[in-house]
Amino acid sequence: MASIKDVAAEAGVSVATVSRVLNSHPSVSEEARTRVLAAVEALGYRPNAVARSLRTAQTRTLGLVISDVLNPYFTELARFVEEEARALGYSVIIGNADERPELQDHHIRTLIDRRIDGLLVSPADGGSPLMRDVALGGTPMVFVDRWIPGIDVPVVRADGTSAVKDLVAHLHGLGHRRLAIIAGPAATTTGNERVEAFREAMRGLGLALPDAYIGQGDFQAASGRRATERFLALAEPPEVVFAADNLMALGALDAIRARGLRVPDDIALAAFDDIPWFVHTDPPITAIAQPTADLARAAVRALADLIEGRTPQSVTLPARLVVRRSCGGAATNQRSDR
């Protein structure tokens, strides 16, 4: 009687690929699928139904690995993921990567060992070999917020390009010309994307973004404070600091206040990733809001589709600018209405 190894050898593929074909997983190419099915037919292979049922039995559990549980954006995202998963009959186990790739990989290994049905991941960096292995190994996986180029899984994210353009136009309209940005880690897609969107928006208005006005952060508050301290020590400091996430914005605010400066009278401040209590700071902080609840729901539904053998598409939703008083002028839409 032919074995699965015999089928793999006949088709010229791995045993894992044969398994994915037999389980109707969408990650297999049509050419490989055709070869495997032809080998199955030629060898008369019949999978062991009992073993197969044990391998494919669902636990109705999803894994969620987020970049930083202390970041209010990811805390809110996790809340809405759990809410949508529960509505679909799933429980969620959450792992906090704390922006550390090695901790991220630890959580992913642990979740797979616990036989979760699928993974939602916001990658801590773009170079995790384990993530590629998981995708190739057939575990249903969806990237949310961040993604890793070259890994063929659905991505659910917000596009902040238009919102960043709106922010820069708003700042320009208020008379600001010296704009600085605190960037996120270059190893993350969101870190790179937000800097490039900011640079392009400035270029479109004829404004330069000198290297001195680009601070390197890590999406955590301390890096926002350090970058802002460097900006304020320049002979010609910026008129505006735009932090590429909410925690770095809070660090920037600490540095500004430590200098005895006032927002927005002495320097303006804006942030990517709106959070509910930005409206309660003094002054309320202008921010770019992501549709957190919609992102979470779309990500859970895409993962459920994968688990059930369907082929979901990636989803991109628009972010939007919420104008408050931290850049000067009058506020137009205080709440982000998530």
RODO-2510 file (C-alpha; in nm, 4 decimals, decimal comma):
residues 338
     n   res          X          Y          Z
     1     m     0,0000     0,0000     0,0000
     2     a     0,1383     0,3403    -0,1004
     3     s     0,2304     0,5898     0,1719
     4     i     0,2251     0,9689     0,1737
     5     k     0,6036     0,9619     0,1304
     6     d     0,5581     0,7578    -0,1872
     7     v     0,3156     1,0192    -0,3211
     8     a     0,5616     1,3007    -0,2395
     9     a     0,8452     1,1191    -0,4179
    10     e     0,6278     1,0453    -0,7234
    11     a     0,5114     1,4090    -0,7471
    12     g     0,8540     1,5570    -0,6727
    13     v     0,7263     1,7627    -0,3783
    14     s     0,7540     1,7564     0,0004
    15     v     0,5338     1,5500     0,2286
    16     a     0,3980     1,8807     0,3678
    17     t     0,2842     1,9841     0,0201
    18     v     0,1052     1,6526    -0,0289
    19     s    -0,0671     1,7032     0,3072
    20     r    -0,1787     2,0534     0,2105
    21     v    -0,3217     1,9299    -0,1187
    22     l    -0,5125     1,6486     0,0518
    23     n    -0,6528     1,8980     0,3028
    24     s    -0,7541     2,1434     0,0271
    25     h    -0,5303     2,4189     0,1613
    26     p    -0,5252     2,7273    -0,0690
    27     s    -0,1501     2,7959    -0,0365
    28     v    -0,0491     2,5254    -0,2903
    29     s     0,0182     2,6232    -0,6514
    30     e    -0,2076     2,4765    -0,9190
    31     e     0,0898     2,3057    -1,0846
    32     a     0,1933     2,1309    -0,7597
    33     r    -0,1665     2,0374    -0,6848
    34     t    -0,2017     1,8742    -1,0282
    35     r     0,1176     1,6704    -0,9808
    36     v     0,0131     1,5519    -0,6356
    37     l    -0,3349     1,4478    -0,7463
    38     a    -0,1890     1,2636    -1,0454
    39     a     0,0513     1,0773    -0,8125
    40     v    -0,2339     0,9901    -0,5758
    41     e    -0,4291     0,8454    -0,8659
    42     a    -0,1327     0,6590    -1,0132
    43     l    -0,0352     0,4995    -0,6814
    44     g    -0,3876     0,4395    -0,5588
    45     y    -0,3071     0,6220    -0,2367
    46     r    -0,5851     0,6486     0,0209
    47     p    -0,5189     0,8560     0,3374
    48     n    -0,5960     0,7031     0,6733
    49     a    -0,9301     0,8587     0,7600
    50     v    -0,8825     0,8315     1,1374
    51     a    -0,5380     0,9931     1,1357
    52     r    -0,6590     1,2611     0,9012
    53     s    -0,9533     1,3476     1,1247
    54     l    -0,7180     1,3807     1,4216
    55     r    -0,4930     1,6164     1,2249
    56     t    -0,7766     1,8327     1,0998
    57     a    -0,9955     1,8420     1,4138
    58     q    -1,0625     2,2039     1,5025
    59     t    -1,0096     2,3439     1,8510
    60     r    -1,2189     2,6564     1,7795
    61     t    -0,9235     2,8579     1,9106
    62     l    -0,7344     3,1373     1,7374
    63     g    -0,3929     3,2774     1,8240
    64     l    -0,3299     3,6533     1,8211
    65     v     0,0280     3,7804     1,8462
    66     i     0,0397     4,1589     1,8824
    67     s     0,3430     4,3842     1,8777
    68     d     0,2964     4,5602     2,2118
    69     v     0,0089     4,5097     2,4552
    70     l     0,0978     4,8398     2,6287
    71     n     0,0237     5,0284     2,3072
    72     p    -0,3421     5,1382     2,3348
    73     y    -0,3927     5,0818     1,9609
    74     f    -0,3039     4,7117     1,9903
    75     t    -0,4982     4,6762     2,3151
    76     e    -0,8078     4,8041     2,1367
    77     l    -0,7356     4,5853     1,8339
    78     a    -0,7155     4,2779     2,0586
    79     r    -1,0466     4,3682     2,2193
    80     f    -1,2259     4,3840     1,8855
    81     v    -1,0548     4,0651     1,7609
    82     e    -1,1787     3,8771     2,0667
    83     e    -1,5276     4,0222     2,0212
    84     e    -1,5540     3,9175     1,6555
    85     a    -1,3971     3,5765     1,7191
    86     r    -1,6468     3,5073     1,9966
    87     a    -1,9328     3,5984     1,7611
    88     l    -1,7997     3,3350     1,5168
    89     g    -1,7648     3,0691     1,7874
    90     y    -1,3880     3,0990     1,8503
    91     s    -1,1818     3,1695     2,1606
    92     v    -0,8602     3,3738     2,1361
    93     i    -0,5207     3,3214     2,3013
    94     i    -0,3113     3,6408     2,2980
    95     g     0,0674     3,6687     2,2927
    96     n     0,2497     4,0001     2,3487
    97     a     0,5709     4,0331     2,1445
    98     d     0,6750     4,3570     2,3193
    99     e     0,8303     4,4644     1,9845
   100     r     1,0830     4,1777     2,0195
   101     p     1,1076     3,9301     1,7281
   102     e     1,2412     3,6489     1,9479
   103     l     0,9462     3,6822     2,1871
   104     q     0,7081     3,6935     1,8903
   105     d     0,8497     3,3641     1,7607
   106     h     0,8235     3,2080     2,1075
   107     h     0,4520     3,2893     2,1194
   108     i     0,3945     3,1540     1,7687
   109     r     0,5645     2,8230     1,8517
   110     t     0,3626     2,7939     2,1738
   111     l     0,0342     2,8667     1,9977
   112     i     0,1007     2,6117     1,7241
   113     d     0,1906     2,3523     1,9885
   114     r    -0,1504     2,4192     2,1434
   115     r    -0,3139     2,3288     1,8107
   116     i    -0,4815     2,6626     1,7462
   117     d    -0,6874     2,6650     1,4259
   118     g    -0,5228     2,9774     1,2864
   119     l    -0,2991     3,2760     1,3605
   120     l    -0,3455     3,6515     1,3490
   121     v    -0,0070     3,8271     1,3653
   122     s     0,1138     4,1861     1,3671
   123     p     0,4834     4,1181     1,2946
   124     a     0,7455     4,2774     1,5173
   125     d     0,9882     4,2840     1,2244
   126     g     1,0101     4,1855     0,8599
   127     g     1,2648     3,9054     0,8715
   128     s     1,1296     3,6205     1,0824
   129     p     1,2240     3,2840     0,9235
   130     l     0,9712     3,1149     1,1523
   131     m     0,6881     3,3206     1,0048
   132     r     0,7800     3,2024     0,6561
   133     d     0,7964     2,8422     0,7765
   134     v     0,4529     2,8711     0,9383
   135     a     0,3007     3,0087     0,6188
   136     l     0,4624     2,7399     0,4047
   137     g     0,3666     2,4699     0,6564
   138     g    -0,0026     2,5300     0,5975
   139     t    -0,1118     2,6922     0,9248
   140     p    -0,3883     2,9415     0,8358
   141     m    -0,2434     3,2866     0,9056
   142     v    -0,3438     3,6484     0,8475
   143     f    -0,1275     3,9560     0,9002
   144     v    -0,3011     4,2514     1,0630
   145     d    -0,1722     4,6118     1,0696
   146     r     0,1818     4,5105     0,9677
   147     w     0,2954     4,2522     0,7177
   148     i     0,6084     4,0815     0,5829
   149     p     0,6747     4,1281     0,2101
   150     g     0,7188     3,7992     0,0268
   151     i     0,4982     3,5924     0,2566
   152     d     0,1812     3,5011     0,0706
   153     v    -0,0910     3,5347     0,3331
   154     p    -0,3857     3,7760     0,3495
   155     v    -0,3039     4,1182     0,4945
   156     v    -0,5595     4,3383     0,6707
   157     r    -0,4297     4,6889     0,7227
   158     a    -0,5028     5,0598     0,7101
   159     d    -0,3525     5,2859     0,4448
   160     g    -0,2466     5,6137     0,6040
   161     t    -0,1073     5,7770     0,2902
   162     s    -0,4031     6,0084     0,2260
   163     a    -0,4398     6,0918     0,5940
   164     v    -0,0707     6,1838     0,6220
   165     k    -0,1104     6,4023     0,3128
   166     d    -0,4087     6,5695     0,4776
   167     l    -0,2051     6,6256     0,7941
   168     v     0,0855     6,7879     0,6093
   169     a    -0,1563     7,0097     0,4142
   170     h    -0,3220     7,1073     0,7443
   171     l     0,0147     7,1972     0,8979
   172     h     0,1164     7,3906     0,5866
   173     g    -0,2121     7,5809     0,5970
   174     l    -0,1368     7,6828     0,9562
   175     g     0,1932     7,8319     0,8389
   176     h     0,4267     7,5550     0,9572
   177     r     0,7240     7,4820     0,7306
   178     r     0,9811     7,3024     0,9493
   179     l     0,8253     6,9613     1,0057
   180     a     0,9984     6,6702     1,1817
   181     i     0,8996     6,3060     1,2161
   182     i     0,9749     6,0404     1,4756
   183     a     0,9823     5,7228     1,2651
   184     g     0,9073     5,3695     1,3710
   185     p     1,1539     5,0816     1,3274
   186     a     1,2868     5,0504     0,9727
   187     a     1,2384     4,6722     0,9978
   188     t     0,8596     4,7150     1,0078
   189     t     0,6396     4,7908     0,7090
   190     t     0,4453     5,0552     0,9011
   191     g     0,7680     5,2241     1,0130
   192     n     0,8846     5,2641     0,6527
   193     e     0,5443     5,3427     0,5047
   194     r     0,4692     5,6337     0,7371
   195     v     0,8043     5,8021     0,6832
   196     e     0,7729     5,7745     0,3059
   197     a     0,4163     5,9051     0,3113
   198     f     0,5291     6,2026     0,5204
   199     r     0,8274     6,2719     0,2926
   200     e     0,6128     6,2521    -0,0222
   201     a     0,3444     6,4780     0,1232
   202     m     0,6068     6,7390     0,2129
   203     r     0,7686     6,7118    -0,1293
   204     g     0,4306     6,7736    -0,2886
   205     l     0,4146     7,1093    -0,1114
   206     g     0,7738     7,1996    -0,1918
   207     l     0,8996     7,1295     0,1603
   208     a     1,2256     6,9524     0,2422
   209     l     1,2688     6,6861     0,5102
   210     p     1,6332     6,7122     0,6217
   211     d     1,7963     6,4168     0,7963
   212     a     1,8172     6,6213     1,1173
   213     y     1,4374     6,6275     1,1239
   214     i     1,4035     6,2482     1,1089
   215     g     1,4229     6,0843     1,4510
   216     q     1,4542     5,7072     1,4799
   217     g     1,2101     5,5529     1,7235
   218     d     1,0891     5,2058     1,8165
   219     f     0,7138     5,2669     1,8678
   220     q     0,7682     5,3129     2,2423
   221     a     0,7505     5,6272     2,4542
   222     a     1,1158     5,6527     2,5596
   223     s     1,2315     5,6682     2,1979
   224     g     0,9849     5,9500     2,1304
   225     r     1,1258     6,1459     2,4178
   226     r     1,4875     6,0946     2,3063
   227     a     1,4154     6,1931     1,9467
   228     t     1,2315     6,5075     2,0553
   229     e     1,5121     6,6066     2,2900
   230     r     1,7478     6,5908     1,9915
   231     f     1,5107     6,8003     1,7799
   232     l     1,4851     7,0667     2,0510
   233     a     1,8644     7,0844     2,0861
   234     l     1,9087     7,1835     1,7200
   235     a     2,0129     7,5377     1,6329
   236     e     1,6904     7,5612     1,4330
   237     p     1,4430     7,3181     1,5892
   238     p     1,1326     7,2067     1,3987
   239     e     0,8004     7,3846     1,4323
   240     v     0,6119     7,0525     1,4344
   241     v     0,6890     6,7043     1,5633
   242     f     0,4876     6,4227     1,4027
   243     a     0,5214     6,0939     1,5914
   244     a     0,4539     5,7784     1,3892
   245     d     0,2633     5,6192     1,6767
   246     n     0,0785     5,7233     1,9905
   247     l     0,3343     5,6101     2,2509
   248     m     0,6160     5,8020     2,0800
   249     a     0,3856     6,1057     2,0739
   250     l     0,3463     6,0827     2,4512
   251     g     0,7241     6,0624     2,4882
   252     a     0,7564     6,3693     2,2657
   253     l     0,5045     6,5550     2,4825
   254     d     0,7098     6,4696     2,7934
   255     a     1,0270     6,6099     2,6324
   256     i     0,8505     6,9289     2,5254
   257     r     0,7091     6,9897     2,8719
   258     a     1,0438     6,9101     3,0364
   259     r     1,1881     7,2042     2,8415
   260     g     0,9179     7,4333     2,9732
   261     l     0,7672     7,4658     2,6265
   262     r     0,3981     7,4769     2,5429
   263     v     0,2007     7,2911     2,2759
   264     p     0,1094     7,4391     2,0313
   265     d     0,2380     7,7888     2,1218
   266     d     0,6064     7,6922     2,1106
   267     i     0,5956     7,3724     1,9074
   268     a     0,3145     7,1710     1,7462
   269     l     0,2597     6,7980     1,7967
   270     a     0,0694     6,5345     1,5959
   271     a     0,0536     6,1560     1,6066
   272     f    -0,0274     5,8491     1,4014
   273     d    -0,2685     5,6072     1,5772
   274     d    -0,5401     5,7989     1,7552
   275     i    -0,6432     5,6791     2,1003
   276     p    -0,9561     5,7686     2,2995
   277     w    -0,7772     5,9746     2,5629
   278     f    -0,5927     6,2020     2,3162
   279     v    -0,9068     6,4147     2,3397
   280     h    -0,8402     6,4572     2,7141
   281     t    -0,4774     6,5769     2,6955
   282     d    -0,3976     6,9475     2,7241
   283     p    -0,4206     7,0427     2,4468
   284     p    -0,6083     6,7579     2,2723
   285     i    -0,3718     6,5957     2,0203
   286     t    -0,4253     6,5997     1,6450
   287     a    -0,3921     6,2422     1,5222
   288     i    -0,4421     6,0011     1,2358
   289     a    -0,7057     5,7455     1,3300
   290     q    -0,7107     5,3897     1,2024
   291     p    -1,0461     5,2043     1,1768
   292     t    -0,9451     4,9641     1,4516
   293     a    -1,2754     4,7830     1,4955
   294     d    -1,3203     4,7316     1,1212
   295     l    -0,9631     4,6051     1,0854
   296     a    -1,0116     4,3538     1,3660
   297     r    -1,3401     4,2253     1,2251
   298     a    -1,2017     4,1933     0,8729
   299     a    -0,8923     4,0085     1,0002
   300     v    -1,0947     3,7558     1,2016
   301     r    -1,3320     3,6935     0,9113
   302     a    -1,0403     3,6432     0,6711
   303     l    -0,8811     3,3930     0,9090
   304     a    -1,2111     3,2074     0,9543
   305     d    -1,2400     3,1855     0,5750
   306     l    -0,8899     3,0351     0,5521
   307     i    -0,9673     2,7821     0,8237
   308     e    -1,2820     2,6773     0,6394
   309     g    -1,0975     2,6308     0,3094
   310     r    -1,1951     2,9523     0,1335
   311     t    -0,9496     3,2011    -0,0197
   312     p    -0,9990     3,5477     0,1286
   313     q    -0,8525     3,8598    -0,0270
   314     s    -0,6329     4,1118     0,1517
   315     v    -0,8193     4,4145     0,2891
   316     t    -0,6970     4,7756     0,2966
   317     l    -0,9041     5,0390     0,4758
   318     p    -0,8398     5,4156     0,4832
   319     a    -0,7119     5,5979     0,7908
   320     r    -0,8267     5,9537     0,8489
   321     l    -0,7082     6,2776     1,0055
   322     v    -0,8656     6,3941     1,3322
   323     v    -0,7873     6,7641     1,3827
   324     r    -0,7675     6,8912     1,7399
   325     r    -0,5716     7,1788     1,8958
   326     s    -0,2140     7,0536     1,9298
   327     c    -0,1001     7,2078     1,6012
   328     g    -0,2735     7,5451     1,6386
   329     g    -0,5933     7,6643     1,4804
   330     a    -0,9403     7,5414     1,5675
   331     a    -1,0339     7,1774     1,6152
   332     t    -1,2754     7,0423     1,3526
   333     n    -1,3468     6,6846     1,4594
   334     q    -1,2459     6,6095     1,8159
   335     r    -1,3435     6,2422     1,8260
   336     s    -1,2128     5,9615     1,6123
   337     d    -1,5507     5,7762     1,6213
   338     r    -1,3995     5,4302     1,6069
***
